[in-house]
Amino acid sequence: MSLPSASTAAQTLRLRLKGYPFDAVLFAMMLVLLIVILGSFAVDAAWTAQWNLLDRPIAGQFRGTCYWMVDARIYTRIAGSGYSDYDVSLVFRHLTILPDRSWWPVFVNLQALVLHLTGGDYCSGWLVNLVALALLPPVIHGITGSRRPLFLAGVALLPFGVWLYAGLAEGTFLLVSGVLLWVCLRRPSERWRANAGWGLFALAWGVLVGLTKPNALALLPGFGLLALTRTWTHLRAGENVPRLFSRAGLARLLDDANPGWTALLGTLGMLIGLGAWFYQTSGYYPLYVLMAQRTLWYKEFDGGNLLAFLSYITLGWRRVLAGLGLTDPTPWNMMEFGILTLALALIARDLPPRWHSALHPRRMPSYAAASLLTVFGLMFFSGQAHSIERYFSANIFFVVAFLRYVYGDEDEPPVAALPGIIRRRGPDALRAALRLALLACIPALMILETVIMVVYGM
């Protein structure tokens, strides 16, 4: 069999790239770089000002987003020195001592590479996250098909997006999980070799996702349900719909053109990645890392108790409405209440009854809602809301749903047109107002999170 000529391959490549919105995607990538860099320096300035208030100006010389924020120092130490694998002392509450391998390996190794290339710059983790975020606009375009630069650049302006400005793994996790979702949503090819290649890629890439952050636990139901829904759509396609357990139905189910195979293999890959890391960290107990983290952060409310859960997440607003102000620990409760309310609003948007029957519904896909509800479930049954905002801001399903709702798909009005729609008081005025309200959540929640990080020493 002769190989295709260079001219034929180039022509095929040109055909595939024809119509690709390079201008919008490249502009969005530059916007992301600008927003993240300026946002990071703004957070760093807040950190420096706080250290000066504490009369410790020397500490303010280190950038907050590179060094002081949460796990950034630990990531940098492991990237520079490797995993220590120290033994845990069997003393009282010994499970609260986290070993190095509580931090998943993909981001650590990428940071180690940048450390080597930069000669040991302590901002290496921040640089890894910066590159990951800059690569997200083409991935978001692949998932949604949007050609709007602000839509694509919106990944840098998310509620609680301060986490994405730091030397942490959130941006990298968004990138790798976004690539997996992009691949799982692709149309199957007419050639079985192409479908098999994409399936194997999804399997391998899923392992990478599972080795990037434990947050992949919340993605598993979403990708699993995506595989089932795409398979069901494939089975019901066409005029002659076979019965599921008939010979024709099983043949269509096992067909290489079934688009559910890619999502299923991606889900399996995530399970393999997570399982491998859980296994090698379980020297003392099964699932040792999860047990250690579960014990470390204690219970913030009675797990499995609905009234305790509702009481906890609404505490911030109840205290503000009672005129008690933003005293400790109300900012934490307001932050957790804010992200959970925002996620519920995205899940429930455009469910019946709608405000106007002529409006086209924009329901969240069931597989995306399953992933977000899984985060609620993890929080509800564990009795912990610790870092719940990070689980959402680094969840690709939440990110895509937020961008689609706030910035609008191609056939919806852009953000700039929303004030005019409200002034005309048309049937879509309420939806426009709600979109603007969610857009206003971005600066409000980012400022709240910055205050918590700076004032409370995160």
C-alpha positions as CSV (number, residue, x, y, z in Angstrom):
1,M,0.0,0.0,0.0
2,S,1.5,3.3,-1.1
3,L,1.8,6.2,1.4
4,P,0.1,9.5,0.5
5,S,2.3,12.1,-1.1
6,A,3.4,15.2,0.7
7,S,1.1,17.4,-1.4
8,T,-1.9,15.2,-0.7
9,A,-1.2,15.3,3.1
10,A,-0.8,19.1,2.9
11,Q,-4.1,19.4,1.0
12,T,-5.9,17.3,3.6
13,L,-4.5,19.4,6.4
14,R,-5.6,22.6,4.7
15,L,-9.1,21.3,4.3
16,R,-9.3,20.4,7.9
17,L,-8.0,23.8,9.0
18,K,-10.2,25.7,6.6
19,G,-12.6,27.8,8.6
20,Y,-10.8,27.4,11.9
21,P,-11.1,30.8,13.8
22,F,-7.4,31.3,14.3
23,D,-7.9,35.1,14.9
24,A,-10.5,34.5,17.7
25,V,-8.5,31.7,19.4
26,L,-5.1,33.4,19.3
27,F,-6.7,36.7,20.5
28,A,-8.3,34.7,23.4
29,M,-5.0,33.1,24.3
30,M,-3.3,36.5,24.5
31,L,-6.2,37.8,26.6
32,V,-5.8,34.8,29.0
33,L,-2.1,35.5,29.4
34,L,-2.7,39.2,30.1
35,I,-5.6,38.6,32.5
36,V,-3.7,35.9,34.5
37,I,-0.5,37.9,34.7
38,L,-2.2,41.1,35.8
39,G,-4.5,39.2,38.2
40,S,-1.5,37.4,39.7
41,F,0.4,40.6,40.3
42,A,-2.7,42.2,41.9
43,V,-2.9,39.2,44.3
44,D,0.8,39.5,45.0
45,A,0.4,43.2,45.7
46,A,-2.3,42.4,48.3
47,W,0.0,39.8,49.9
48,T,2.9,42.3,50.1
49,A,0.6,45.0,51.6
50,Q,-0.6,42.5,54.3
51,W,2.9,41.5,55.3
52,N,3.8,45.2,55.5
53,L,0.8,45.7,57.9
54,L,2.2,42.8,60.0
55,D,5.6,44.5,60.0
56,R,7.2,41.7,58.1
57,P,8.3,43.3,54.8
58,I,10.9,40.6,54.1
59,A,8.2,38.0,53.7
60,G,6.4,40.3,51.2
61,Q,9.4,40.0,48.9
62,F,8.2,36.5,47.8
63,R,5.3,36.5,45.4
64,G,2.1,35.3,47.0
65,T,0.9,33.4,44.0
66,C,4.2,31.6,43.6
67,Y,5.1,30.8,47.2
68,W,2.6,31.6,49.9
69,M,-0.7,30.3,48.5
70,V,-1.7,27.0,50.1
71,D,0.2,24.1,48.6
72,A,2.5,26.1,46.3
73,R,5.6,25.7,48.6
74,I,5.0,21.9,49.0
75,Y,4.7,21.5,45.2
76,T,8.0,23.4,44.7
77,R,9.8,21.4,47.4
78,I,8.7,18.1,45.9
79,A,9.5,19.2,42.4
80,G,13.0,20.2,43.4
81,S,13.9,17.4,45.8
82,G,11.5,14.6,44.8
83,Y,9.1,12.6,46.9
84,S,10.5,12.1,50.4
85,D,8.4,9.0,51.3
86,Y,9.0,9.6,54.9
87,D,7.3,7.2,57.4
88,V,4.3,8.4,59.3
89,S,4.8,8.3,63.1
90,L,2.1,6.2,64.7
91,V,1.1,8.8,67.3
92,F,-2.2,10.4,68.3
93,R,-4.1,11.6,65.2
94,H,-1.3,10.3,63.1
95,L,-3.6,10.3,60.0
96,T,-3.4,14.1,60.0
97,I,0.2,14.0,58.9
98,L,0.1,14.1,55.1
99,P,2.9,12.4,53.2
100,D,4.4,13.9,50.1
101,R,2.4,11.6,47.8
102,S,-0.8,13.3,48.8
103,W,0.2,15.6,45.9
104,W,-0.5,13.9,42.6
105,P,2.6,13.4,40.2
106,V,1.7,15.1,36.9
107,F,1.9,18.7,38.0
108,V,4.9,18.0,40.2
109,N,6.9,16.5,37.3
110,L,5.9,19.4,35.0
111,Q,7.1,21.8,37.6
112,A,10.3,19.9,38.0
113,L,10.9,20.2,34.3
114,V,10.4,24.0,34.4
115,L,12.6,24.2,37.5
116,H,15.4,22.6,35.5
117,L,14.8,24.9,32.5
118,T,14.7,28.1,34.6
119,G,17.6,27.3,36.9
120,G,15.4,26.8,40.0
121,D,13.0,29.7,39.8
122,Y,10.5,29.4,42.7
123,C,7.7,30.6,40.3
124,S,8.0,27.4,38.2
125,G,4.6,26.2,39.3
126,W,3.0,29.5,38.4
127,L,4.6,29.3,35.0
128,V,3.2,25.8,34.4
129,N,-0.3,27.0,35.3
130,L,0.1,30.0,33.1
131,V,1.0,27.9,30.1
132,A,-1.9,25.5,30.8
133,L,-4.4,28.3,31.0
134,A,-3.1,29.9,27.8
135,L,-3.7,26.6,26.0
136,L,-7.3,26.3,27.2
137,P,-9.0,28.6,24.6
138,P,-8.5,26.2,21.7
139,V,-9.7,23.3,23.9
140,I,-12.8,25.3,24.9
141,H,-13.4,26.0,21.2
142,G,-13.1,22.3,20.4
143,I,-15.7,21.5,23.1
144,T,-18.2,24.2,22.4
145,G,-17.5,25.4,18.9
146,S,-17.7,29.0,20.0
147,R,-15.8,31.7,18.0
148,R,-16.3,34.5,20.5
149,P,-13.0,35.6,22.0
150,L,-14.5,36.7,25.3
151,F,-16.2,33.3,25.6
152,L,-12.9,31.5,25.0
153,A,-10.9,33.9,27.3
154,G,-13.5,33.5,30.0
155,V,-11.5,30.6,31.5
156,A,-9.3,33.3,33.0
157,L,-12.3,35.0,34.6
158,L,-14.1,32.4,36.5
159,P,-15.7,32.7,40.0
160,F,-13.0,31.8,42.5
161,G,-10.5,32.1,39.6
162,V,-7.8,33.3,42.0
163,W,-6.9,29.6,42.4
164,L,-6.0,29.6,38.7
165,Y,-3.5,32.5,39.2
166,A,-1.4,30.5,41.7
167,G,1.4,27.9,41.5
168,L,-1.2,25.1,41.9
169,A,-2.5,22.3,39.7
170,E,-6.0,23.7,39.0
171,G,-5.2,25.1,35.6
172,T,-3.2,22.0,34.5
173,F,-6.1,19.8,35.6
174,L,-8.6,21.9,33.7
175,L,-6.4,21.5,30.6
176,V,-5.9,17.8,30.7
177,S,-9.6,17.1,31.6
178,G,-10.7,19.5,28.9
179,V,-8.7,17.7,26.2
180,L,-10.2,14.4,27.3
181,L,-13.8,15.9,27.1
182,W,-12.9,17.3,23.7
183,V,-11.8,13.9,22.4
184,C,-14.9,12.2,23.9
185,L,-17.3,14.6,22.2
186,R,-15.7,14.1,18.7
187,R,-17.7,12.6,15.9
188,P,-16.7,9.0,15.1
189,S,-14.9,8.4,11.8
190,E,-15.9,6.0,9.1
191,R,-12.6,4.2,9.4
192,W,-12.3,1.8,12.3
193,R,-8.5,2.5,12.6
194,A,-9.2,6.1,13.4
195,N,-11.8,5.3,16.0
196,A,-9.5,2.7,17.6
197,G,-6.7,5.3,17.7
198,W,-8.8,7.9,19.4
199,G,-10.1,5.3,21.8
200,L,-6.6,4.3,22.8
201,F,-5.6,8.0,23.1
202,A,-8.6,8.6,25.4
203,L,-7.6,5.6,27.6
204,A,-4.0,6.8,27.9
205,W,-5.1,10.5,28.4
206,G,-7.6,9.4,31.0
207,V,-4.7,7.8,33.0
208,L,-3.0,11.2,32.8
209,V,-6.1,12.9,34.1
210,G,-6.3,10.5,37.0
211,L,-2.7,11.2,37.9
212,T,-3.1,14.9,37.9
213,K,-5.5,15.6,40.8
214,P,-7.8,13.5,43.1
215,N,-10.6,15.9,41.7
216,A,-10.9,13.3,38.9
217,L,-13.2,11.4,41.4
218,A,-15.9,14.0,40.6
219,L,-15.4,13.7,36.9
220,L,-15.9,9.9,36.8
221,P,-19.8,10.0,36.9
222,G,-19.8,12.7,34.2
223,F,-17.7,10.8,31.7
224,G,-19.4,7.6,32.6
225,L,-22.8,9.0,31.9
226,L,-21.5,10.7,28.8
227,A,-20.5,7.2,27.5
228,L,-24.0,5.9,28.2
229,T,-25.9,8.8,26.7
230,R,-23.8,8.8,23.5
231,T,-24.2,5.0,23.2
232,W,-28.0,5.3,23.7
233,T,-28.2,8.0,21.0
234,H,-26.2,5.8,18.6
235,L,-28.5,2.8,19.3
236,R,-31.6,4.9,18.6
237,A,-30.3,6.6,15.5
238,G,-31.9,6.0,12.1
239,E,-35.3,4.7,11.1
240,N,-35.0,1.0,11.8
241,V,-34.2,1.1,15.6
242,P,-33.2,-2.4,16.7
243,R,-34.1,-3.8,20.1
244,L,-31.2,-3.5,22.6
245,F,-30.8,-7.3,23.3
246,S,-31.4,-8.4,19.7
247,R,-28.5,-9.5,17.4
248,A,-28.8,-6.2,15.5
249,G,-28.9,-4.2,18.7
250,L,-25.8,-5.9,20.1
251,A,-24.0,-5.5,16.7
252,R,-24.7,-1.7,16.8
253,L,-23.7,-1.5,20.4
254,L,-20.3,-3.1,19.7
255,D,-19.8,-1.2,16.5
256,D,-16.5,0.8,16.4
257,A,-18.6,3.8,15.2
258,N,-20.3,3.9,18.6
259,P,-19.2,7.3,20.0
260,G,-19.6,6.0,23.5
261,W,-16.5,3.9,23.3
262,T,-14.2,6.9,23.6
263,A,-15.8,8.2,26.7
264,L,-15.9,4.8,28.2
265,L,-12.2,4.2,27.6
266,G,-11.5,7.7,29.0
267,T,-13.4,6.9,32.2
268,L,-11.5,3.6,32.5
269,G,-8.2,5.5,32.1
270,M,-9.1,7.8,34.9
271,L,-10.0,4.9,37.1
272,I,-6.6,3.3,36.3
273,G,-4.7,6.5,37.1
274,L,-6.5,7.1,40.3
275,G,-6.3,3.5,41.4
276,A,-2.6,3.3,40.7
277,W,-1.9,6.4,42.8
278,F,-4.2,5.2,45.6
279,Y,-2.5,1.8,45.6
280,Q,1.0,3.1,45.9
281,T,0.0,5.5,48.8
282,S,-1.7,2.8,50.8
283,G,1.2,1.5,52.7
284,Y,-0.5,1.8,56.1
285,Y,-4.2,1.7,55.2
286,P,-6.3,1.2,52.1
287,L,-7.0,4.6,50.5
288,Y,-4.6,6.1,53.0
289,V,-4.4,9.5,51.2
290,L,-8.1,10.0,51.3
291,M,-8.3,8.9,54.9
292,A,-5.5,11.3,55.9
293,Q,-7.1,14.3,54.2
294,R,-10.5,13.3,55.6
295,T,-9.1,13.3,59.1
296,L,-7.0,16.4,58.7
297,W,-9.8,18.8,57.9
298,Y,-12.2,17.5,60.6
299,K,-16.0,17.7,60.2
300,E,-17.4,21.1,59.5
301,F,-20.9,19.8,59.8
302,D,-22.6,16.5,60.5
303,G,-22.1,14.4,57.4
304,G,-25.2,12.9,55.9
305,N,-27.5,15.3,57.8
306,L,-29.4,17.5,55.4
307,L,-30.4,20.1,58.0
308,A,-26.8,20.4,59.2
309,F,-25.6,20.8,55.6
310,L,-28.2,23.5,54.8
311,S,-27.4,25.3,58.0
312,Y,-23.7,25.3,57.3
313,I,-23.7,26.6,53.7
314,T,-26.2,29.4,54.5
315,L,-24.5,30.6,57.7
316,G,-22.6,33.4,55.9
317,W,-25.7,35.0,54.4
318,R,-27.8,34.5,57.6
319,R,-25.2,36.3,59.6
320,V,-25.0,39.2,57.2
321,L,-28.8,39.6,57.0
322,A,-28.8,39.6,60.8
323,G,-26.4,42.6,60.8
324,L,-23.5,40.7,62.4
325,G,-21.0,41.7,59.6
326,L,-18.3,39.7,58.1
327,T,-16.7,38.4,61.2
328,D,-14.7,35.1,61.4
329,P,-15.6,32.5,60.1
330,T,-18.4,34.1,58.0
331,P,-16.3,34.8,54.9
332,W,-15.6,31.0,54.6
333,N,-19.3,30.2,54.8
334,M,-20.2,32.9,52.3
335,M,-17.6,31.6,49.9
336,E,-18.9,28.0,50.2
337,F,-22.5,29.2,50.0
338,G,-21.7,31.3,46.9
339,I,-20.1,28.5,44.9
340,L,-22.8,25.9,45.8
341,T,-25.6,28.4,44.9
342,L,-23.8,29.2,41.6
343,A,-23.5,25.5,40.7
344,L,-27.2,24.8,41.5
345,A,-28.2,27.8,39.4
346,L,-26.3,26.4,36.4
347,I,-27.8,22.9,36.9
348,A,-31.4,24.1,37.2
349,R,-31.3,26.8,34.5
350,D,-34.1,26.7,31.9
351,L,-35.8,23.7,33.5
352,P,-39.6,23.9,33.1
353,P,-41.6,26.0,33.7
354,R,-39.8,28.6,31.7
355,W,-40.6,32.3,31.9
356,H,-41.6,32.5,28.2
357,S,-42.6,29.6,26.0
358,A,-40.9,31.0,22.9
359,L,-37.5,30.9,24.6
360,H,-35.3,28.0,23.5
361,P,-34.3,25.9,26.5
362,R,-30.6,25.7,27.3
363,R,-30.5,22.8,29.7
364,M,-27.3,21.5,31.1
365,P,-26.4,18.1,29.8
366,S,-27.2,15.3,32.2
367,Y,-23.6,14.1,32.3
368,A,-22.3,17.6,33.3
369,A,-25.0,17.9,36.0
370,A,-24.0,14.4,37.3
371,S,-20.4,15.6,37.8
372,L,-21.5,18.8,39.6
373,L,-23.9,16.8,41.8
374,T,-21.1,14.4,42.7
375,V,-19.2,17.3,44.2
376,F,-22.3,18.1,46.3
377,G,-22.5,14.5,47.3
378,L,-18.8,14.3,48.3
379,M,-19.3,17.4,50.5
380,F,-22.7,16.2,52.0
381,F,-21.5,12.7,53.0
382,S,-18.1,13.7,54.2
383,G,-19.3,16.6,56.4
384,Q,-16.6,18.9,54.8
385,A,-16.7,21.9,52.6
386,H,-13.0,22.4,52.5
387,S,-11.8,23.8,49.2
388,I,-15.2,23.1,47.6
389,E,-14.6,26.2,45.4
390,R,-11.5,24.6,44.0
391,Y,-13.4,21.4,43.1
392,F,-15.8,23.6,41.0
393,S,-13.3,26.1,39.5
394,A,-11.2,23.2,38.2
395,N,-14.2,21.1,37.0
396,I,-14.4,21.2,33.2
397,F,-18.1,20.6,33.2
398,F,-18.7,23.6,35.5
399,V,-16.4,25.8,33.5
400,V,-18.1,25.0,30.2
401,A,-21.6,25.4,31.7
402,F,-20.6,28.8,33.2
403,L,-19.1,30.1,30.0
404,R,-22.0,29.0,27.9
405,Y,-24.6,30.6,30.2
406,V,-22.8,33.9,30.8
407,Y,-21.2,34.6,27.5
408,G,-23.8,32.8,25.3
409,D,-23.5,30.4,22.5
410,E,-23.2,31.5,18.9
411,D,-27.0,31.9,18.4
412,E,-27.5,33.8,21.7
413,P,-26.9,37.5,22.3
414,P,-23.4,38.4,23.4
415,V,-22.7,40.0,26.8
416,A,-22.6,43.5,25.3
417,A,-26.2,43.2,24.0
418,L,-27.7,42.3,27.4
419,P,-28.2,45.8,28.8
420,G,-30.2,46.8,25.7
421,I,-32.3,43.7,26.0
422,I,-33.2,44.5,29.6
423,R,-34.1,48.1,28.7
424,R,-36.5,46.9,26.0
425,R,-38.2,44.6,28.5
426,G,-38.7,41.9,26.0
427,P,-39.5,38.2,26.8
428,D,-35.8,37.4,27.2
429,A,-35.1,40.4,29.6
430,L,-35.1,38.1,32.7
431,R,-32.6,35.7,31.2
432,A,-30.4,38.7,30.2
433,A,-30.6,40.0,33.8
434,L,-29.7,36.6,35.2
435,R,-26.7,36.3,32.9
436,L,-25.5,39.7,34.0
437,A,-26.0,38.7,37.6
438,L,-23.8,35.6,37.1
439,L,-21.2,37.8,35.3
440,A,-21.2,40.1,38.4
441,C,-20.4,37.1,40.6
442,I,-16.9,36.9,39.0
443,P,-15.3,40.1,40.6
444,A,-17.4,39.7,43.8
445,L,-16.3,36.2,44.5
446,M,-12.7,36.7,43.4
447,I,-12.4,39.7,45.7
448,L,-13.9,37.7,48.6
449,E,-11.5,34.8,48.0
450,T,-8.5,37.2,47.8
451,V,-9.5,38.8,51.1
452,I,-9.8,35.3,52.7
453,M,-6.4,34.2,51.3
454,V,-4.6,37.4,52.3
455,V,-6.2,38.2,55.7
456,Y,-6.5,34.6,56.9
457,G,-3.1,33.5,55.8
458,M,-4.0,30.9,53.2
